Amino acid sequence: MKENKTSKVVLITGASSGIGKAIAEYLLTKDFIVFGTSRNPGNKPSAFPMVALDVTKTETIKAAVAEVISKAGKIDVLVNNAGVGITGPIEETPDEEIKYAFNTNYFGPINVIKAVLPEMRKNRGGLIINVTSIAGYMGLPYRGIYSASKGALEITTEAFRMELKAFNIKMTNVAPGDFATNIAAGRYHAPLLEGSPYESQYGKTLELMNQHVDEGQDPGVMADAVYKIIQAKNPKVHYRVGEPLQKFSVALKRILPDKLYERLLLKHYKL
């Protein structure tokens, strides 16, 4: 593949399914040059080139970025989408699973950013879109580790934006709510332990969370949102994409007293 100086080159992590795949396929229709990544791309048919990349392994990140540069000559846009779900009582969630979630949802995206920045600086510009989560704006029961990992990326992006301003490299967050993807099947669930003090409440909450994903919006909504962000001259710091009530929950957290907001969450999750 030869460099095309007019078409933007987009690298999307975690593009084998769900939101990442929807973004990639949508951008193809808008004449972008798209590369997706997956831990094991194999020979699965895809409308766009897939590159091997595991965000928890820096050597694969460097190799993937080098491969895209060699084939397309540049990276104009990075969509940091790869992530993993995790649920469970924090007390009963194994340390290794907590560390894996942070390695995937926080340290991984940071390392992908570090790998593309020298190329973007060389090209005097670029855009980085970090896919976070509305859950990252609040500590949700039995999703505390997930909320924390996504919230950490949200806050880090705020600092990163200011550090990159002098290089004409823009960065933003886009936080989805619940979308109909396979994240529920792929997330780590701390087991429902018989006799656990959390057994009843965690079981009910887990059932409710899975229902929210099953009834979630079409990932194409996120794809359209990302396209509009790419087209924006000066992207905002934060974008939220989801059902009106989910987006409104972020605004409510800003204005309501902490304990009142906590009561609303407890009521929502029937705890």
N, C-alpha and C positions, 0 to 999 in steps of 0.2 A: 504494500500500500504506500503510495507516494503522498508526500505532504500536500495538503490543499490549503492554500493561504487564505481562502475566503470562508471556508466552513470551519466552525469551531469544533475542536476535539474535546470530547467529554469522557471522563473516566468515572465509572460508577461502581463502587464496591458493593458486594452482596447483590448481584444482579441476576442470579439464577432463578429467582422466584419473587413473588409478592411485589412490594412497592418498588424495589430496585429494577426488576424486570419490566414493570409497567412504565417506569420513567424512561428506561432505555428504548423500549419499543415506540413510545410516544415521540421522543426526540428524533428518532430515525425519520419519522414522517415530516419533521421540520428541517430536514437536510443537515443535521449535525452528524459528525463522525463519532460514533459511539463505541466505546470499549467497556465491557462488563468484566467483573471479577467474581470468582468463586473459589472456594478451597480446592474443589476437585471438578474442574470443568469437563474433563473427559472428552467424549465425542458426542455429547448431547447436541442435537440440532438447535441452532439459535440464529436469530435474524441479525445478530451482531457478533463481532469477535469476542470470545471469552478468554480471559487471562487468569492463570493460576495465582491466587493471592490468599493468604491466611493472615488476617490482621493481627493475630497474636504472635506472628513470626516475622521479625524485621527483615530477615534475608529474603523472604518471598515478596515483601512489599517493595524492596529495592529492585528486585529482579523484574517485577511486574511493571513498575514505572519505567525502567530502562527499556523494556520490550515495547511499551506504547510509544515512547519517544523514538525508538528506532524505526517503528512502522509508520508513525504519523508525523514525526518531527516536532511535536509540541503537545502540551496539555493546557487547554484554555480553561476548562471547568473540571473541578473535582466534586463529585457528589459522594460524600461520606455516609453511605447508607448501611453498611454491614453492621449487624448487631444481633444480640441474643436476648431472649426473655428469661426471666427468673422469678419464681414465686415461692412463698413459704414464710413461716414464722422466722424472723431473724435469728432467734435463739436456737432454732433447730436446723438452720441452713448451714451445710458444711463449709468450712473456710475455703476449701479449694474451689467450690462453686462460686462463692462470693468473689474470689480473686479472678476466676475465669470470666465472670460477667464484667468486671471492671477492665480486664485486659482486652475484652472484645468491644465493649461499648465506650470506653474512654481512652485507655492507652493506645489501643489499635488505631482509632481515627487520628489521634495526635501524631502517631508515627507515620501514617500515610501523608498527613499534611507536611511533616518535615521532609518527606521524600520528594514531594512535588514543588516545594517552595523554591529551591534553587533554579529549576527550569522556568517557573513563572517569573522569577526575578530577572532571569536572563531575557525573557520575552517582554519585560516591562509591564506586566499585568497578568491578571487572572482572577478567577472567582472560585471560592470554596464554599460549598453548601453542606452544612452538617445536619444530618437527619437525627433529630433528638426525639422528644415525646412530650405530649401534654402532661404525662405522668411525671416528667422531670421538674414540674413547677410545684409539686406538692408531695409530701410523704404519704403514700397510699398504704393502707393495711395489707400485709402479706405481699406487697410489691415494693417494700422499702429499699431493697438493694437495687432493683431496676430503676426506681425513681432517683436514687442517689447517683447512679452512674450516668444517667441521661442529664440530670441537673448539673453535674460537674462539667459536662461538655458544653452545656448552655453558658455557664459562667466563664469558662475558659475562652470561649469564642468572643465574649465581650472584650476581654483583655487582648486577645490575638488581633482583633480588628484594628485596634489602635497601634499595635506594634507594626502592622503591615501597611498602614496607611501611606507611609513615605514611598512604598514600592509600587503603588497603584494595584495592589492585590486586595481584593474585597473578600469578605467572609461574612456569612450569615448562618442563622439557625432556622430550620423549618421543623416544627413540632407537630407530628400527626396525632390525632386521637385514635379511636378504634377503626381499623380497616379490615376488610374481609381477606385475610391472608392466612398462611400456614404457620404464623408465629406461635400460636397456642400449642400446635403439635410439636414444634421444635424447641420450645422453652424448657428450662429445667424446672421441674416441680419438686420441691421438698416433699418427701413422702408423707401421706396422711398416716401418722403413727397411732395405732390403737392404744388408747389409754393416755394419749398426750393431752395436756391441758388445753391445747389449741385445736383438738380434733374436730369438734363441732363447728366452731366459728371459721376455721380455715377451710373446711370442706364446703361450707355454704358460700364463702367468698370466692373460692376457686371456681365453683360452678357458675357464679355470676360473671366472673371475668371472662370465662370461655364463651359464655352467651353473648357478651358485649362484642367479642371479636367476630363470632359467627354472624352477628347482625350488623357488622360494621359497614362502612361505605366502600364503594368500589375504589381500588388503588389508582384507577385512572384520574381520580380527583387530585391525588397527590402529584401525579405526573404533570397535569396541567398547571398546578401551582408552581412546581419546580421550573417549568418552561417560562412562566411569567417572571419568576425571580431572575432567571438568566437574562431575560430581555430588559429587566429594569436597569436604568442608568446608575442609580445609587441604591442598591438593596438595603432594606431595613436591617436592624440588628436581629429582630425576632419575627418569625411568621408562625402562625398557628393554623392548622388545617384539620377540620373535623366537624362533627355535629355542633350546631349552635350552643347547646347546653354545655358541651365539653369545653369549647372556647370561652364561654361565659364563666365557667368555673375558675379559670385563671384570673379573670377580672374580679370575681368575688373574693378571691384570696387576698387581693390587694386592699380591699376596702372593709372587709369584715374583721371583727376581733378574732384572734386566734382560736379561742375556745368555741365561739359560735361556728366558725368554719369547721372545726373538728367535729362538732355535733352533727353538722350537715353530712360530713363524710360517713360518720358512724351510722346515720340513718340510711344513707344511700346503700351502704354495704350490709345493712340489717344486722349490725353488731351491737 
